[in-house]
Amino acid sequence: MLRIALAQHNFLVGEIRGNLEKALRLVSAARDAGADILLFPEMALTGYPPEDLLLRPGFLDEADRALSELMSGVSGLDVVIGHPLRSPRGCHNAVSWIRGGRVLGHYAKRYLPNYLVFDEQRYFVAGGEPLVVEAGGVRVAVIICEDAWEREPTRQAREAGAELLLIANASPYRDDKYGARLGALQQRHAEAGLPVVYCNLVGGQDELVFDGRSMLIDASGEVSATGPLCEEALLLADFDASDGTLVGRD
């Protein structure tokens, strides 16, 4: 049995030190709850969307230092957290998978939304390679937000051997957005057969409201649990790879 904690919390744009301190508290709480993996929302270390802050080298330096400090505070469980990641190609919207004080791998968001309230192509370069990590005997993949609306990232994860899919999100609210998210996740499940753990940001940034409502999609493609609306919560889920059962826990 693999236990996953979902950090459906409010991470403030630009407040890197405060976000780090909150992340470390959540690491401790998830470890105390017996979690094997703690999943954070998209860009949790910097808040989302950081926009022109990403054009400041000092801001990216501070995010790098925060990631290093977080790594030193991680023990007894794995942590999957979103942050900007610099590479020779540019800056990625990424997550890092941390275990025992080191990074096992990065995933860089493949599909960069550039419509409505989104302007990610101004700041980021796209990734493309899957990330699959074995945790507790289960091969677990992770993707980021917009990637869940497209077929290819989930297909790649499945072909890389994934048995469970984690999705780090910063998806803002609009009318019937929950239904649209659920439809997209169930479509990805129908295509790849992977149970899904979806962790969404909560809080507000300028005109954007992030409504949380993190969710679990079990092996049958049905919602097995949903996080609260517009409230912070540390959610727990147990996954049994033998039958694909994915159940929320109090």
N, C-alpha and C positions, 0 to 999 in steps of 0.2 A: 504494500500500500504506500502510495506516494502522497504526501500532504503538501498542498500549495497554499500559500497565503497571498492575498491580493491587497495591495496598499492603495485602496480607493481613497486618496487624500488630496488635499489642496496644497500644491507646490507653487510658490509665487514666482512670477517672472522677475529675474534679476536678483532674487534673494538667495544666492547660492549658499551662503553660510547657514542661513535658517533652514533651507531645504536639506542640507547635509545633516544638521542636527536632528531634524525630524526623521530623516531616513535612518539614522543610527538608532533612534528610539524605536522605530518600527522593526528594525532588525532584531533588537532585543526582545520585543513583544512577540514577534513571529517565532523566534527560537523558543521562547517560554511556552508557546502554544504547540510546540512539537512539529513545526513546519520544516519540510525538507528544502523547499524553494520559496523565496519571497519575490513576487513580481510587482514592479513599480510601473506607473504610467509612463507614457512617452515623454522624454525630455524632463524627467522629474528633477534632476539636479539643478537645472536652470529655470524651470518653469516653461510653459508653452502658451503662446509662441514668443520666443525671445527676439525675433525680428532683427532690427539693426544693431542690437547688442552683439550679435554674432560677427559683426564687422570690426569689432574692437579686439585686437589681439590680447589685451589685458583681461578681458572678460573670458576668453577661451582659456587663457592661462589659469585663471581662478577656477574654472570648471575642471581643468585637468588636476589641479591640486586637491579639489574636493573629491574627485574620484579616487585619487591615491589614498586620501585619508579614510574614505569609506572602505576601501579594500583592506586597510589595516584593522578595521573594526569588524570584519566579517569572519565569523567562525561558527561552526556547528550547523550551518545551513548554506545553501547557495542563494545568491542574490542576482536578480536580473533587473538592471536599472537603465533608464534612458538618459542620454546626454549627448552633446555635440562631440564629434570625433574628427580630429584633423588627420588627413592623409596627404600623400604627394599629389593626389588629384583634387583636393579641396576639403571642404568641411562636410561631414555626413551627419544626418539625423540617425543616431545609432543607439543600440543597447549594448551593454557589456554583461557577460556572464561571469560572476565572481565566485570563487570557491577558495577557501583557505588562504585568503590574503593575496590571491593572484587572479588575473583575468584568464579564463579558459578560452574565450573567443568573443568576437564582436559580430553583431548583425547590423548592416547599414540599410536603411529604408530604401526600397527599390522604386516605388511610385511616389513622386513628390507632387502633392496637389497644388494646383495653381489656378483656382477658381473660387468664386464667392469670397469668403474671408481668408482664404489661404494664398500664400505667396512664397511657397517653399523653394521654388526653382531659383529665386533670387539669392538664396543663402546656402543651399545645399547642392551637393552632387549625389547622384543616385548610386546605390549599391547594387548587388545582384546575386551574391553567393549565399546559400542557405547556411544556417547555424543549427546544428543538432548536437546535443550534449546528453550523455547518459547520466541519469540521476536516480539513485535508488533502484537500479535495474531497469529503468524506463528510458527510452530514447525520446528526448523532448526537444522540440523545435520552437523558435521564437521568431515572430515577425512584428511589424509596426503598423498600426492604424490603417492608412490607405491601402497598404498591401493586402489587407483582408477583403477589399472590394474587388480585387483582381484575382484571376485564377492561378497565375504562374507561381507566385511565392509559395502558396500552399502545396501546389503540385511538386515543386522542387523539394520542399520539406519532406513530403511523403516519399519521394524517390530516394532521398538521403536516409531513409529508414525511420522517420519519426513515427511515434505512436501517440503522441499528444502534442497539441499546438497551443503555445502561449502567445497572446497578442497584447502588446503594450500600446495604450491609446491615449490620445487627447482629442476626443471627439466632442465638439460643441453641440449644444441643444438647439433643436428647431422643432417645429410641430411635426409629430409622428416620426422623429428621428429614431426612437427606440425600435419601431417597427421596421424601418429601413435597415438598421444595424442587424436586427435579428434575421431578416431575410437574407442579407449578405452572408452572415455566418452560417446559416443553414445551407445556403448554396455551396459554400466552401466545404462543409461537412459532406454534402451529397456527392461532391466531386472526388474528395480524397478519403472520406471515411474517418477523419481524425476528430476525436473529442476536442473541445475548445475551452480554454480559460481566457476570458476577455476582461482586462482590467482597465477601467477608464478613469480619467482625471475628474476631480470635482472642484468647484470653486468658480471664480470669475476673473476675467482679465479684460479691462476696457469694456467693449460691447459684447464680449463673448461670455457665455455661461456654460460651464462644463457640469453636466448633470449626473455624473457617476453612472449608476445602474449597470455596474459590471455584471457579467453573466457567465454561466457555464452551459455549454452544449454537450450533452452526453453522447454515448455511442449510438443511440437511436436517433439523434438529431433533434431531440427535444430540449427545451430549457429546463435544467434541473435546479437552478437557483438564480436569483437576481439580487444585486446589491441595492441599497436604498437610493432614493431620488434626492440629489443635492445635499447629501450628508456624508461626512467622512466615516469610513469604516475600515477595519482590518478584517477581511473576509477569509474564511478557511474552506478548502475543498479537499476531499480525498479521492484519489484516482486509483482504480484497480485495473492494471493492464491486462489481467486475465480475461475480463469480460467487458472492458471499456466503461465500467461504472464510474461516474463522476458526480459526487454528492457534496452539497454544501453542508458545512458544520457550524454550529453555534460556538 
